[in-house]
Amino acid sequence: MNSTFDSREAARFLRTLRVTTQTAIALNDLDRAGERARPVSTFAALAAKGADEWRFPAAGILSGDGLVLARLEHESDESKVLTLQAQGVVGLTAYAEHGVKVRLGDALQIEGVFDRDGRLHVVLDADALTRADFSRLEIELLDAQP
Amino acid sequence: MGAQRAAKSGRDIVAYFAGHLANLANGNDTLGDAEEIVVVRPFHLYERVRRLLTVNKRYAEGLVGVWAYPPPDGVEEAAEFYFDRVLDRPIAARRDEPTSADNLAALIATRAAGPIAPPPRDEALSTWKALVGGPARRRRFRATTELFELSNRILKCLDAANRPYAETLRLGLCPKEWLVGDDAAGVNTLKAANGFLKALKAKMGDKLGRRPSEAEIEAAFAAAPVPGAKTGKDFVATPLGAAIVSRVAGQDQTYLLSFETVEATQAAEIADEADGPLMTQQEAAPYLAAAVEAGAIAPPERDLLAAIMAGRTLNQALGESLFLRRRVKADFEGDLAAYVEDLSARTARFVVAATRP
């Protein structure tokens, strides 16, 4: 390589490269939020049922599109809380302040709204826990925009 | 060109944030391509930005640096401080010339599609006030090249307003403790202190977690002096110098790891100021051609960058190129954004190396 660039013009090129690529990446992330948030998202890994109760991975399980992480928290004999947290810019754009229907198998469907921070807590009482099938967790987006 | 897997780093997160703000202010997250008007509601936009800063890990760690805030402050407090000290920080004028925030406000005013409030008098604008303070009803920046200019002007504001904050994080210190109050340090002192820290780490053989010797401190100070102190001993006796040495000597692995992450996001070669407008595709072509000639990038990668600079979306720019699709899949696990960041960084490194000092 024998070319050397003028420093002022090279700075303009570097700035152009910086602005155009990062703006295009940001736009791409927002577009993916619109495209990838399918009406129904299933989860890539599944909870397993042990002898007496469901075993949920401590690190949670990620939806197939990578946009929502589900955790089972506040465990007690009487009730549990299923926490759904939207992931990254794409997940937040897709789910924050949006309504969803959470399905835990055929016998249990619960509607809720992700908060502005992309979190949704679903409280499951003893009755719900008997009907819930965590191996068939799905979330369905109910509205397109907040 | 090796086919190594590039780490998805927080590199150039400030430019990404500027691009993100431009897209949000332009309604690109909620409006279809055909819609001509965006109505900017400051509180809605604030909520979106606050949410991103607190919940998005890349922003919370790389931009806000929540790891630098001691308890009881958490991500909410850190994001709030970042908003106040960076986004809403008034940008002062030099020599009565328009500031970067004035230039941003002027661009936005050209998009007015309704009443426009008179600008505040004798008050330095912040990035945020320039972004939301103009007309509420605006004609959108529909051509991507127009959006680039909006992003460029936001980035010019952020480059100025974010610098003291970023320099404090690079030192591993909490911005809330060092940007306000009696011990507040100026940006030039912070920059020099970072130079000193870098030299000190090198003199210590990058083996941190211990107190540096006097000889190491003096050698580092000789290589990278800090204004206001005559010797290394003088500097480490100041509150800022003492804090830096304490952090270096500490065993806080979170800090050590975070420092490397933040260091990588603040590469000097991409933070230089540039005058003049963004380059056209034609103006940029010789730089891309030279990068291909030198083997820094492949011909299909040149075409990809040229298409992005011409305003095409990433997917449009990727097109049907089997070379590019294979590379994204094999080396970047299908993460197109990570690939473009890696490609951009390789191109930038080549141009910096090939530029006359």
Chai-1 contact restraints between the chains, C-beta under 6 A:
chainA,res_idxA,chainB,res_idxB,connection_type,confidence,min_distance_angstrom,max_distance_angstrom,comment,restraint_id
A,M1,B,A294,contact,1.0,0.0,6.0,A-B,restraint_1
A,S3,B,A290,contact,1.0,0.0,6.0,A-B,restraint_2
A,T4,B,A354,contact,1.0,0.0,6.0,A-B,restraint_3
A,T4,B,R356,contact,1.0,0.0,6.0,A-B,restraint_4
A,F5,B,A354,contact,1.0,0.0,6.0,A-B,restraint_5
A,F5,B,T355,contact,1.0,0.0,6.0,A-B,restraint_6
A,S7,B,T355,contact,1.0,0.0,6.0,A-B,restraint_7
A,S7,B,R356,contact,1.0,0.0,6.0,A-B,restraint_8
A,A10,B,V351,contact,1.0,0.0,6.0,A-B,restraint_9
A,A10,B,T355,contact,1.0,0.0,6.0,A-B,restraint_10
A,A11,B,D272,contact,1.0,0.0,6.0,A-B,restraint_11
A,A11,B,A274,contact,1.0,0.0,6.0,A-B,restraint_12
A,R12,B,A274,contact,1.0,0.0,6.0,A-B,restraint_13
A,R12,B,G276,contact,1.0,0.0,6.0,A-B,restraint_14
A,R12,B,M279,contact,1.0,0.0,6.0,A-B,restraint_15
A,F13,B,M279,contact,1.0,0.0,6.0,A-B,restraint_16
A,F13,B,A284,contact,1.0,0.0,6.0,A-B,restraint_17
A,F13,B,Y287,contact,1.0,0.0,6.0,A-B,restraint_18
A,L14,B,A348,contact,1.0,0.0,6.0,A-B,restraint_19
A,R15,B,A274,contact,1.0,0.0,6.0,A-B,restraint_20
A,T16,B,L278,contact,1.0,0.0,6.0,A-B,restraint_21
A,T16,B,M279,contact,1.0,0.0,6.0,A-B,restraint_22
A,L17,B,S344,contact,1.0,0.0,6.0,A-B,restraint_23
A,R18,B,A15,contact,1.0,0.0,6.0,A-B,restraint_24
A,R18,B,I270,contact,1.0,0.0,6.0,A-B,restraint_25
A,V19,B,F148,contact,1.0,0.0,6.0,A-B,restraint_26
A,V19,B,S151,contact,1.0,0.0,6.0,A-B,restraint_27
A,V19,B,N152,contact,1.0,0.0,6.0,A-B,restraint_28
A,T20,B,F148,contact,1.0,0.0,6.0,A-B,restraint_29
A,T20,B,I308,contact,1.0,0.0,6.0,A-B,restraint_30
A,T20,B,M309,contact,1.0,0.0,6.0,A-B,restraint_31
A,T21,B,I308,contact,1.0,0.0,6.0,A-B,restraint_32
A,T21,B,V340,contact,1.0,0.0,6.0,A-B,restraint_33
A,T21,B,S344,contact,1.0,0.0,6.0,A-B,restraint_34
A,Q22,B,A15,contact,1.0,0.0,6.0,A-B,restraint_35
A,Q22,B,Y16,contact,1.0,0.0,6.0,A-B,restraint_36
A,Q22,B,G19,contact,1.0,0.0,6.0,A-B,restraint_37
A,T23,B,G19,contact,1.0,0.0,6.0,A-B,restraint_38
A,T23,B,F148,contact,1.0,0.0,6.0,A-B,restraint_39
A,T23,B,S151,contact,1.0,0.0,6.0,A-B,restraint_40
A,A24,B,I308,contact,1.0,0.0,6.0,A-B,restraint_41
A,A24,B,L314,contact,1.0,0.0,6.0,A-B,restraint_42
A,I25,B,A337,contact,1.0,0.0,6.0,A-B,restraint_43
A,I25,B,V340,contact,1.0,0.0,6.0,A-B,restraint_44
A,A26,B,Y16,contact,1.0,0.0,6.0,A-B,restraint_45
A,A26,B,G19,contact,1.0,0.0,6.0,A-B,restraint_46
A,A26,B,H20,contact,1.0,0.0,6.0,A-B,restraint_47
A,A26,B,N23,contact,1.0,0.0,6.0,A-B,restraint_48
A,L27,B,N23,contact,1.0,0.0,6.0,A-B,restraint_49
A,N28,B,L314,contact,1.0,0.0,6.0,A-B,restraint_50
A,L30,B,N23,contact,1.0,0.0,6.0,A-B,restraint_51
A,L30,B,N28,contact,1.0,0.0,6.0,A-B,restraint_52
A,L30,B,D29,contact,1.0,0.0,6.0,A-B,restraint_53
A,V89,B,N56,contact,1.0,0.0,6.0,A-B,restraint_54
A,L92,B,V55,contact,1.0,0.0,6.0,A-B,restraint_55
A,T93,B,D29,contact,1.0,0.0,6.0,A-B,restraint_56
A,R116,B,E47,contact,1.0,0.0,6.0,A-B,restraint_57
A,R116,B,R51,contact,1.0,0.0,6.0,A-B,restraint_58
A,D117,B,R51,contact,1.0,0.0,6.0,A-B,restraint_59
A,D117,B,V55,contact,1.0,0.0,6.0,A-B,restraint_60
A,G118,B,V55,contact,1.0,0.0,6.0,A-B,restraint_61
A,Q145,B,T30,contact,1.0,0.0,6.0,A-B,restraint_62
